[in-house]
């Protein structure tokens, strides 16, 4: 079966296109900082390499060569990574169509044994999250699980409020992050990146995690077993969202609980970092409690077109 489209494009790609990553900040000594930075640099370099040579794209090097009679001929080198391209060679990129790429994703990620398939994957995953407040008063969030090659696996949308209650975007984005951790636990996803577009939420999660054992109510730092409900969250909340303190504390406690469960399941590492995905916003805008497998994701034409554009837009 021919899964490749008939489009041929020159590849001239920015390896950082459509991806924004900021390393997680932690309180560590100098040696730990060096080890952590080296580990993160390696992980990020591996992620960027996907953009240089996506496995669902076929690269062909059209090489010039003289035959025994001195006539110019072209040899087609299929599956090349571009490392052996010479001056005068031509590099062609064959991009799958939307329909054929969906077939590829279904072949890899459709089935009743999805948890087993996820656990068999040897690379990290991505979970993009988003929050949305509609004009009709529905507050919702969404999360979409993707493999290291950005293929979608599962998407979840969840209604937070549907009674026209005013909810800050900060809380909606934080709810989206929580939904991402819930998705990771349900499908035994690890390791993984949680990608959120709100820098304030990312900072809040990082600082909450770094100081969850600290209490300053006595005027000095004391270690506690559970996050202090009096001082810590108030100090970490962005100044424009103090009214969200109680709700934010409930959400972050649930996030810590999910993290604890994941670590007991064998989670080696995770990162909450910066990343924007229009497809996660599309999932949040479904405004319903719904879980979508790869087949259901493909049935939503606008959502699938958005995902396809995010992955292959830089190639075509």
GILIN-V346314 format. One record per residue. RES is the residue in one small letter. PHI is phi as a letter, one per 40 degrees, with the letter a starting at -180 (NA if undefined). Layout:
BEGIN
RES|PHI  RES|PHI
END
This chain:
BEGIN
x|NA  x|c  x|c  x|b  x|c  x|c  x|c  x|b  x|b  x|c  x|c  x|a  x|b  x|c  x|c  x|b  x|c  x|f  x|a  x|b  x|b  x|b  x|c  x|c  x|c  x|b  x|c  x|a  x|c  x|c  x|c  x|c  x|c  x|c  x|c  x|c  x|c  x|c  x|c  x|c  x|c  x|c  x|c  x|c  x|c  x|c  x|c  x|c  x|c  x|c  x|c  x|c  x|a  x|c  x|c  x|c  x|b  x|c  x|b  x|b  x|c  x|c  x|c  x|c  x|a  x|c  x|c  x|c  x|c  x|g  x|c  x|c  x|b  x|b  x|b  x|c  x|b  x|c  x|g  x|c  x|c  x|g  x|c  x|b  x|c  x|b  x|c  x|g  x|c  x|b  x|b  x|b  x|b  x|b  x|b  x|c  x|c  x|d  x|c  x|c  x|c  x|c  x|c  x|c  x|c  x|c  x|d  x|c  x|b  x|b  x|i  x|c  x|c  x|c  x|c  x|c  x|c  x|c  x|c  x|c  x|c  x|c  x|b  x|c  x|b  x|b  x|b  x|c  x|b  x|a  x|b  x|a  x|b  x|c  x|c  x|c  x|g  x|c  x|b  x|a  x|a  x|a  x|a  x|b  x|c  x|b  x|c  x|c  x|b  x|g  x|c  x|c  x|b  x|a  x|b  x|b  x|b  x|a  x|c  x|c  x|a  x|b  x|b  x|g  x|c  x|c  x|b  x|c  x|c  x|d  x|c  x|c  x|c  x|c  x|c  x|c  x|c  x|c  x|c  x|c  x|c  x|c  x|c  x|c  x|c  x|c  x|b  x|f  x|c  x|a  x|c  x|a  x|b  x|c  x|b  x|b  x|c  x|c  x|c  x|c  x|c  x|d  x|c  x|c  x|c  x|c  x|c  x|c  x|c  x|c  x|b  x|c  x|c  x|b  x|b  x|b  x|c  x|c  x|g  x|a  x|c  x|b  x|c  x|b  x|c  x|b  x|d  x|c  x|c  x|b  x|b  x|c  x|c  x|c  x|c  x|c  x|c  x|d  x|c  x|c  x|b  x|c  x|c  x|c  x|d  x|c  x|c  x|c  x|c  x|c  x|c  x|c  x|c  x|c  x|c  x|c  x|c  x|c  x|c  x|c  x|c  x|c  x|c  x|c  x|c  x|h  x|d  x|c  x|a  x|a  x|a  x|b  x|a  x|c  x|a  x|b  x|b  x|c  x|c  x|c  x|c  x|c  x|c  x|c  x|c  x|c  x|f  x|a  x|c  x|a  x|b  x|b  x|c  x|c  x|c  x|c  x|c  x|c  x|c  x|c  x|d  x|c  x|c  x|c  x|c  x|c  x|c  x|d  x|c  x|c  x|c  x|b  x|d  x|c  x|c  x|b
END
